């Protein structure tokens, strides 16, 4: 693994702040992150933000087909040369925005579920996570390196300050767990915050077949649209359909949820009951 400092010196450039570039320094850490996704021969692994290849190079030795997505054309070219020199196999570099990659189409093309791994750019971490949730049916697992704040929101449980939309939707689509914590000193240049690596094991079947994931997301967004209000008042103040006091009261009663509850106190099961009741 070439050091980020040396690579950038060769390229005669600095990391691009606008792209949220912070490169892993230690090979041992990179190998632990790759091991967490358990890449095997026959797997299709999409890497988010391949950068200088800290994760790409060990992935190339796993036997999996690796689709390394990197928006920075100069880094994509550099990575291609590194893979050639180190005889990395089974890697296809895509120079594009990860938010534009068709994960569902990719899964259909290879006739299998996709694994995701990546040092996620901090400036688009939430949009990327929501993109994965939207394609959850075609994903097997994801190992994501995220800034501490976003990881905390994904892993948070009911009743905690970090619990919110990401927490509920991540729990609906997957079983999230923490893999490791990373200090900012593990990166070059060091970000202003620490990071966490999390593992998402996506579910094979929906938890509530009667509730469409898109409707659940709308319901959860409506509930959290005014966090300081009670659940009833937050729903009424939201833009979810044309909710009336009677409709909301009836739905809450049907879902066995007190109207004075706060949105952050609801469990995933309660959100599912609420979404079902509001859709009825």
C-alpha positions in Angstrom: 0.0 0.0 0.0 1.5 3.3 -1.1 1.3 6.0 1.5 -1.1 8.9 0.8 1.6 11.4 1.4 3.9 9.7 -1.2 1.1 9.2 -3.7 0.0 12.9 -3.6 3.6 14.0 -3.9 3.9 11.9 -7.1 0.7 13.4 -8.4 1.9 16.9 -7.4 -1.4 17.7 -5.7 -3.3 17.8 -2.5 -6.4 16.0 -1.4 -9.6 17.7 -2.7 -11.5 19.1 0.2 -14.6 19.6 -2.0 -14.7 15.8 -2.6 -14.2 15.0 1.1 -10.9 13.2 0.5 -9.3 11.7 3.6 -7.1 8.7 2.8 -6.4 5.7 5.2 -2.7 5.6 6.3 -2.3 2.1 7.8 -2.5 -1.1 5.7 -3.4 -3.2 8.7 -6.5 -1.1 9.3 -7.5 -1.3 5.6 -7.2 -5.1 5.7 -9.4 -5.3 8.8 -12.1 -3.2 7.1 -11.9 -5.4 4.0 -12.1 -8.6 6.1 -15.4 -7.3 7.7 -17.2 -7.5 4.3 -15.9 -11.1 3.8 -15.2 -10.9 0.1 -15.2 -14.2 -1.6 -14.8 -15.6 -5.1 -18.0 -15.0 -7.0 -19.0 -11.9 -4.9 -19.7 -8.6 -6.6 -18.3 -5.8 -4.4 -18.9 -2.1 -5.1 -16.3 0.1 -3.5 -17.4 3.7 -2.7 -14.6 6.2 -3.1 -11.7 4.0 -4.1 -9.2 6.9 -3.8 -5.6 5.7 -3.7 -6.6 2.0 -3.4 -6.2 1.4 0.4 -9.2 -1.0 0.2 -9.1 -1.8 -3.5 -5.7 -3.5 -3.4 -6.6 -6.0 -0.7 -10.0 -6.5 -2.3 -8.3 -7.4 -5.6 -6.7 -10.4 -3.9 -10.0 -11.8 -2.7 -11.3 -13.4 -5.9 -14.3 -11.1 -5.9 -15.3 -8.9 -8.8 -14.6 -5.4 -7.5 -16.3 -2.3 -9.0 -14.2 0.5 -7.7 -16.1 3.8 -8.0 -14.0 7.0 -7.9 -15.2 10.4 -9.0 -11.7 12.0 -9.2 -10.4 11.1 -12.7 -6.8 11.7 -11.7 -7.0 9.3 -8.8 -8.9 6.7 -10.9 -6.0 6.8 -13.4 -3.4 6.5 -10.6 -5.3 3.6 -9.1 -5.4 1.8 -12.4 -1.7 2.1 -12.7 -1.2 0.8 -9.1 -3.4 -2.2 -9.7 -1.4 -3.0 -12.9 1.9 -2.8 -11.1 0.8 -4.9 -8.2 -1.1 -7.3 -10.4 -4.4 -6.7 -8.8 -7.1 -8.7 -10.6 -10.8 -8.6 -10.9 -11.1 -4.8 -10.5 -13.1 -2.6 -12.8 -12.6 1.1 -12.1 -15.7 3.4 -12.7 -14.9 7.1 -12.8 -18.3 8.5 -11.7 -20.4 9.8 -8.9 -21.5 6.9 -6.6 -24.9 8.6 -6.3 -25.4 7.9 -10.1 -24.5 4.2 -10.0 -27.5 2.0 -10.7 -27.2 -0.6 -7.9 -30.4 -2.4 -8.8 -29.4 -2.7 -12.4 -26.0 -4.0 -11.4 -27.5 -6.7 -9.2 -29.8 -7.7 -12.1 -26.9 -7.8 -14.5 -24.9 -10.2 -12.3 -27.9 -12.1 -11.0 -26.8 -11.8 -7.4 -26.9 -9.4 -4.4 -24.2 -6.8 -4.1 -21.7 -6.2 -1.3 -20.8 -2.6 -0.6 -17.6 -1.2 1.0 -16.1 2.2 1.2 -14.5 5.1 2.9 -17.6 7.3 2.4 -16.9 11.0 1.6 -18.1 12.9 4.6 -19.9 15.6 2.6 -22.3 13.1 1.0 -22.5 10.4 3.7 -26.2 10.7 4.4 -27.3 10.7 0.7 -25.2 7.6 0.2 -26.7 5.8 3.1 -30.2 6.6 2.0 -29.3 5.5 -1.6 -28.3 2.1 -0.1 -31.5 1.9 1.8 -33.4 2.5 -1.4 -31.6 -0.4 -3.0 -31.7 -2.6 0.0 -33.5 -5.5 -1.7 -30.5 -6.0 -4.0 -27.8 -5.7 -1.3 -26.3 -8.4 0.8 -24.1 -6.4 3.2 -22.3 -3.1 3.5 -19.2 -2.0 5.4 -19.0 1.8 5.6 -16.4 4.1 7.1 -18.4 7.2 8.3 -17.8 10.2 10.4 -18.7 9.5 14.0 -21.9 11.6 14.0 -23.5 9.8 11.1 -22.5 6.3 12.4 -23.9 7.2 15.8 -27.2 8.1 14.2 -27.4 4.8 12.3 -26.6 2.8 15.4 -28.8 4.7 17.8 -31.7 3.2 19.6 -35.1 4.7 20.7 -34.9 7.3 23.5 -31.4 8.5 22.6 -30.4 11.9 21.3 -29.0 10.5 18.1 -32.1 8.4 17.3 -33.9 9.6 14.1 -34.7 8.8 10.5 -31.4 7.1 9.7 -31.7 4.9 12.8 -35.2 3.7 12.0 -34.6 3.1 8.3 -31.3 1.3 8.9 -32.9 -1.0 11.5 -35.8 -1.7 9.1 -33.6 -2.6 6.1 -30.6 -4.2 8.0 -29.0 -5.3 11.2 -26.4 -2.6 12.0 -23.4 -3.1 14.2 -20.1 -1.3 14.9 -16.9 -2.8 13.6 -14.4 -0.4 14.9 -13.6 3.2 15.8 -11.0 5.2 14.0 -9.2 8.3 15.3 -8.7 11.2 12.8 -4.9 10.4 13.0 -5.6 7.3 10.9 -6.2 9.5 7.9 -4.2 11.9 5.7 -5.1 14.6 5.8 -6.7 14.1 9.2 -10.4 15.1 9.3 -11.7 17.3 12.1 -13.8 14.4 13.6 -13.2 10.7 14.4 -14.8 8.0 12.4 -16.5 4.6 12.8 -16.7 1.6 10.6 -20.1 0.0 10.7 -21.5 -3.2 9.2 -25.0 -3.5 7.7 -26.4 -7.0 7.1 -29.4 -6.4 4.9 -32.5 -8.4 5.5 -33.7 -11.1 3.1 -37.4 -10.3 3.6 -39.2 -7.1 4.6 -40.2 -6.9 8.3 -43.8 -5.8 7.5 -45.0 -6.9 4.0 -48.1 -4.7 4.3 -46.0 -1.5 4.6 -44.1 -0.2 1.6 -40.6 1.0 2.5 -41.2 4.3 0.7 -44.4 4.9 2.8 -42.5 4.0 6.0 -39.8 6.5 5.1 -42.5 9.2 4.5 -44.1 8.4 7.9 -40.8 8.5 9.8 -39.8 11.8 8.1 -43.2 13.2 9.1 -42.8 12.1 12.7 -39.4 13.6 13.0 -40.2 16.8 11.1 -40.8 18.7 14.3 -38.7 16.9 17.0 -39.7 19.2 19.8 -43.5 18.6 19.3 -45.4 15.6 20.5 -45.9 12.8 17.9 -49.5 13.9 17.2 -48.6 17.5 16.7 -45.5 16.7 14.6 -47.6 14.5 12.2 -50.2 17.3 11.9 -47.5 19.9 11.2 -45.8 17.7 8.6 -46.5 17.6 4.9 -47.6 14.0 4.9 -50.8 14.0 2.8 -53.8 15.9 4.2 -53.7 14.7 7.7 -56.5 15.9 9.9 -56.7 15.7 13.7 -59.3 12.9 13.4 -57.2 10.9 11.0 -54.1 11.2 13.2 -55.9 10.4 16.4 -57.6 7.3 14.8 -54.3 6.1 13.4 -52.5 6.5 16.8 -55.2 4.7 18.6 -55.2 1.8 16.0 -51.4 1.6 16.4 -51.7 1.6 20.2 -49.4 4.7 20.5 -50.1 7.5 22.9 -50.6 10.9 21.1 -48.3 12.6 23.7 -45.3 10.4 22.9 -42.2 11.9 21.4 -41.1 10.6 18.0 -37.7 9.6 19.4 -39.4 7.2 21.9 -41.0 5.0 19.2 -39.5 1.6 18.4 -39.2 0.3 14.8 -42.2 -2.0 15.5 -44.3 1.1 16.6 -43.3 3.0 13.5 -44.4 0.1 11.3 -47.8 -0.1 13.1 -48.1 3.7 12.7 -47.3 3.6 9.0 -49.8 0.8 8.4 -52.5 2.6 10.4 -52.0 5.9 8.5 -52.1 4.1 5.2 -55.4 2.4 6.1 
